[in-house]
């Protein structure tokens, strides 16, 4: 479902893929996030690190009545506090998405799919 923003000039519709791409870029700018992960369809095996143009594939977006819910599949840096990184990601993305779309962010879930050592 697309998000809709109405004004006296007309209506703006925002697709879930646009929100996912923006959210992916916001997420990887957070400290401790190495990148977005492509989760295997079977749910088993290693998660694949996505390239920048494919960040939207590591995020599920659901828009219901101008409220956005996001599920992030991420790879975190080795040696960081997963809880601190996840909370930072949630706060940062919630603010940036609400500013970008004008819609309320109802829920953000973070699924850590892997850990990588950063040089």
ZIVEN-V739091 format. One line per field, one symbol per residue. ss: DSSP state (H for helix, E for strand, - for the rest). phi: phi as a letter, one per 30 degrees, with the letter a starting at -180 (. if undefined). A space follows every 50 residues. Layout:
ss->???
phi->???
//
This chain:
ss->--EEEEE--EEEEE-HHHHHHHHHHHHH----EEEEEE---------EE- -HHHHHHHEEEEEE--EEEEEEEEEEE----HHHHHHHHHHHHHHHHHHH H--EEEEEEEEEEEEE---
phi->.ddbbcbddlbcccddddddddddddddddejcdlcccdeedibjddcdd dedceddcbcbbcbhibccbcccbccddjcddddddddeddddedddddd cicdcdabcccdcabbdcd
//
